[in-house]
Amino acid sequence: MNIQVNTDHNIEGSAELNNYIESNLTACFERFTEAITRIEVHISDKNGKKEAGANKHCLLEARVANHQPVVVSHDAETVHKAVDMASDKLLRALDSMAGKMTNHKSPKDLIVEESVTTDEDDI
């Protein structure tokens, strides 16, 4: 699983921030490491230099093998909170996706083929 961190020009991308995000996501999505090929993290500051409420935005995009990407986002007061809450949302979305794939049968699986029987009199 590859983790790619992107920040806008208002967020200072540091090695400390990258390490925090990578360790958090690696631990959180450990059971999905075989299914997820890449997680893209996009962090931005919606208000720029203004300090007003939940202005840190985190968007997570998980690339799942053989499926459409799963995208979630969260706004919070700090980058760490935004990443944590977005990762919780992504975990729930992936759990839901996995549950749908394993708990329900597709309509194709419900079709029962009739067995072909022949009467000996017809031969």
C-alpha positions as CSV (number, residue, x, y, z in Angstrom):
1,M,0.0,0.0,0.0
2,N,1.4,3.3,-1.1
3,I,0.5,6.5,0.7
4,Q,0.9,9.8,-1.1
5,V,0.5,13.1,0.8
6,N,-0.4,16.3,-1.0
7,T,-0.7,19.7,0.7
8,D,-1.8,23.1,-0.7
9,H,0.3,26.2,-0.5
10,N,-1.3,27.2,2.9
11,I,-0.3,24.0,4.7
12,E,3.4,23.4,5.4
13,G,4.2,19.8,4.4
14,S,6.9,18.6,6.8
15,A,8.5,15.2,7.4
16,E,6.8,15.1,10.8
17,L,3.4,15.5,9.2
18,N,4.1,12.9,6.6
19,N,5.3,10.4,9.2
20,Y,2.2,11.0,11.3
21,I,-0.1,10.5,8.4
22,E,1.7,7.4,7.1
23,S,1.9,5.7,10.5
24,N,-1.7,6.5,11.2
25,L,-3.0,5.3,7.9
26,T,-0.8,2.2,7.9
27,A,-2.0,1.2,11.3
28,C,-5.7,2.0,10.6
29,F,-5.8,0.1,7.2
30,E,-3.5,-2.8,8.1
31,R,-6.2,-5.4,7.3
32,F,-6.8,-3.9,3.8
33,T,-3.1,-3.8,2.7
34,E,-3.7,-6.5,0.1
35,A,-6.7,-4.8,-1.4
36,I,-5.6,-1.1,-1.3
37,T,-3.0,-0.2,-3.9
38,R,-2.7,3.5,-2.9
39,I,-4.1,6.1,-0.6
40,E,-3.9,9.7,-1.7
41,V,-4.1,12.3,1.1
42,H,-5.0,15.9,0.1
43,I,-4.8,18.5,2.9
44,S,-5.8,22.1,2.4
45,D,-6.7,25.2,4.4
46,K,-10.0,26.5,3.3
47,N,-9.6,30.0,4.8
48,G,-6.0,30.6,4.1
49,K,-4.3,32.6,6.9
50,K,-7.6,33.4,8.6
51,E,-8.2,31.4,11.8
52,A,-11.9,30.6,11.9
53,G,-13.4,27.3,13.0
54,A,-13.0,24.1,11.0
55,N,-10.9,25.3,8.2
56,K,-8.5,22.4,7.7
57,H,-9.8,20.0,5.0
58,C,-8.6,16.5,4.5
59,L,-9.6,14.4,1.5
60,L,-8.7,10.7,1.4
61,E,-8.9,8.7,-1.8
62,A,-8.3,4.9,-1.5
63,R,-7.5,3.1,-4.7
64,V,-8.9,-0.4,-4.3
65,A,-7.8,-3.1,-6.7
66,N,-10.4,-3.9,-9.3
67,H,-12.9,-1.4,-7.9
68,Q,-13.7,2.3,-8.2
69,P,-11.8,4.6,-5.8
70,V,-13.4,5.3,-2.4
71,V,-13.3,9.0,-1.5
72,V,-14.1,10.7,1.9
73,S,-13.3,14.1,3.4
74,H,-13.5,15.9,6.7
75,D,-13.1,19.4,8.0
76,A,-11.6,20.2,11.4
77,E,-9.8,22.8,13.5
78,T,-6.4,21.0,13.1
79,V,-4.8,18.9,10.4
80,H,-4.3,16.0,12.8
81,K,-8.0,16.0,13.7
82,A,-9.0,16.2,10.0
83,V,-6.8,13.3,9.1
84,D,-8.0,11.2,12.0
85,M,-11.7,11.8,11.3
86,A,-11.3,11.3,7.6
87,S,-9.5,8.0,8.2
88,D,-12.3,6.9,10.4
89,K,-14.8,7.7,7.6
90,L,-12.7,5.8,5.1
91,L,-12.4,2.8,7.4
92,R,-16.2,2.7,7.7
93,A,-16.7,3.0,4.0
94,L,-14.2,0.2,3.2
95,D,-15.9,-2.0,5.9
96,S,-19.2,-1.3,4.3
97,M,-17.8,-2.1,0.8
98,A,-16.3,-5.4,2.1
99,G,-19.5,-6.3,3.8
100,K,-21.5,-5.8,0.7
101,M,-19.1,-8.0,-1.3
102,T,-19.1,-10.9,1.2
103,N,-22.6,-10.9,2.8
104,H,-24.9,-10.7,-0.2
105,K,-25.2,-13.1,-3.1
106,S,-25.4,-11.6,-6.5
107,P,-28.5,-12.3,-8.5
108,K,-26.5,-14.7,-10.7
109,D,-25.8,-16.9,-7.7
110,L,-29.5,-17.2,-7.0
111,I,-30.3,-18.9,-10.3
112,V,-30.7,-22.6,-9.8
113,E,-30.2,-24.7,-12.8
114,E,-32.8,-27.3,-13.3
115,S,-31.4,-30.8,-13.6
116,V,-32.1,-32.5,-16.9
117,T,-33.9,-35.8,-16.5
118,T,-34.7,-38.2,-19.2
119,D,-37.3,-40.8,-19.2
120,E,-36.3,-44.2,-20.3
121,D,-39.5,-44.4,-22.3
122,D,-38.5,-41.5,-24.5
123,I,-35.3,-43.3,-25.7
